[in-house]
């Protein structure tokens, strides 16, 4: 069994470096694995997971508020309208991950999101359609059992790529699916393992 014990002997999933980090523990306890059905929030988290590529999630988590400020609260309408000046502004912002490819992918993803909406295709309905609208409940007993990707993540990745999204390989997509609660990968020893209701549920 892999677990980390934090404050007041709360047993959590054994993520490296989480124990004793208030930000990381709060994210684990209140957000990770909680079903998210809001389309804009799902898109924001997908964009942030794309920025994570090649980095540790804690790096993105610590920069998340800076990302939100830099990307106008991840308002798809505003991000989709970004031009050369905005790209230059983002590349000069030390608070975020400065990568031309990732910034361009984020801007393009906003345009794709809006194009889907304008066609009457809700992003949340599209995403949750892969799991029948409900989280997949797993029962891993050790952190080593949790996969980096699954056949379903490969399927979702292919579907996102077909729409034009970038930085959506199956490993990134599975991390996103875990984060937004499409799969519940909290370990059985974790205090958050029990089936988690949607945000506000």
URFENZI-V579341 format. One record per residue. N is the residue number from 1. RES is the residue in three letters. SS is DSSP state (hx for helix, st for strand, lp for the rest). Layout:
((N/RES/SS) (N/RES/SS))
This chain:
((1/UNK/lp) (2/UNK/lp) (3/UNK/st) (4/UNK/st) (5/UNK/st) (6/UNK/lp) (7/UNK/hx) (8/UNK/hx) (9/UNK/hx) (10/UNK/lp) (11/UNK/st) (12/UNK/st) (13/UNK/st) (14/UNK/lp) (15/UNK/lp) (16/UNK/lp) (17/UNK/lp) (18/UNK/lp) (19/UNK/lp) (20/UNK/lp) (21/UNK/lp) (22/UNK/hx) (23/UNK/hx) (24/UNK/hx) (25/UNK/hx) (26/UNK/hx) (27/UNK/hx) (28/UNK/hx) (29/UNK/hx) (30/UNK/hx) (31/UNK/lp) (32/UNK/lp) (33/UNK/lp) (34/UNK/lp) (35/UNK/lp) (36/UNK/lp) (37/UNK/lp) (38/UNK/lp) (39/UNK/hx) (40/UNK/hx) (41/UNK/hx) (42/UNK/hx) (43/UNK/hx) (44/UNK/hx) (45/UNK/hx) (46/UNK/hx) (47/UNK/hx) (48/UNK/hx) (49/UNK/hx) (50/UNK/hx) (51/UNK/hx) (52/UNK/hx) (53/UNK/lp) (54/UNK/lp) (55/UNK/lp) (56/UNK/lp) (57/UNK/hx) (58/UNK/hx) (59/UNK/hx) (60/UNK/hx) (61/UNK/hx) (62/UNK/hx) (63/UNK/hx) (64/UNK/hx) (65/UNK/hx) (66/UNK/hx) (67/UNK/hx) (68/UNK/hx) (69/UNK/hx) (70/UNK/hx) (71/UNK/lp) (72/UNK/hx) (73/UNK/hx) (74/UNK/hx) (75/UNK/lp) (76/UNK/hx) (77/UNK/hx) (78/UNK/hx) (79/UNK/hx) (80/UNK/hx) (81/UNK/lp) (82/UNK/lp) (83/UNK/lp) (84/UNK/hx) (85/UNK/hx) (86/UNK/hx) (87/UNK/hx) (88/UNK/hx) (89/UNK/hx) (90/UNK/hx) (91/UNK/hx) (92/UNK/lp) (93/UNK/lp) (94/UNK/lp) (95/UNK/lp) (96/UNK/lp) (97/UNK/lp) (98/UNK/lp) (99/UNK/lp) (100/UNK/hx) (101/UNK/hx) (102/UNK/hx) (103/UNK/hx) (104/UNK/hx) (105/UNK/hx) (106/UNK/hx) (107/UNK/hx) (108/UNK/hx) (109/UNK/hx) (110/UNK/hx) (111/UNK/hx) (112/UNK/hx) (113/UNK/hx) (114/UNK/hx) (115/UNK/hx) (116/UNK/hx) (117/UNK/hx) (118/UNK/hx) (119/UNK/lp) (120/UNK/lp) (121/UNK/lp) (122/UNK/lp) (123/UNK/hx) (124/UNK/hx) (125/UNK/hx) (126/UNK/hx) (127/UNK/hx) (128/UNK/hx) (129/UNK/hx) (130/UNK/hx) (131/UNK/hx) (132/UNK/lp) (133/UNK/lp) (134/UNK/lp) (135/UNK/lp) (136/UNK/st) (137/UNK/st) (138/UNK/lp) (139/UNK/lp) (140/UNK/lp) (141/UNK/lp) (142/UNK/lp) (143/UNK/hx) (144/UNK/hx) (145/UNK/hx) (146/UNK/lp) (147/UNK/lp) (148/UNK/lp) (149/UNK/lp) (150/UNK/lp) (151/UNK/hx) (152/UNK/hx) (153/UNK/hx) (154/UNK/hx) (155/UNK/hx) (156/UNK/hx) (157/UNK/hx) (158/UNK/hx) (159/UNK/hx) (160/UNK/hx) (161/UNK/hx) (162/UNK/hx) (163/UNK/hx) (164/UNK/lp) (165/UNK/lp) (166/UNK/lp) (167/UNK/lp) (168/UNK/lp) (169/UNK/lp) (170/UNK/hx) (171/UNK/hx) (172/UNK/hx) (173/UNK/hx) (174/UNK/hx) (175/UNK/hx) (176/UNK/hx) (177/UNK/hx) (178/UNK/hx) (179/UNK/hx) (180/UNK/lp) (181/UNK/lp) (182/UNK/lp) (183/UNK/st) (184/UNK/st) (185/UNK/lp) (186/UNK/lp) (187/UNK/lp) (188/UNK/lp) (189/UNK/lp) (190/UNK/lp) (191/UNK/lp) (192/UNK/lp) (193/UNK/lp) (194/UNK/lp) (195/UNK/lp) (196/UNK/lp) (197/UNK/lp) (198/UNK/lp) (199/UNK/lp) (200/UNK/lp) (201/UNK/lp))
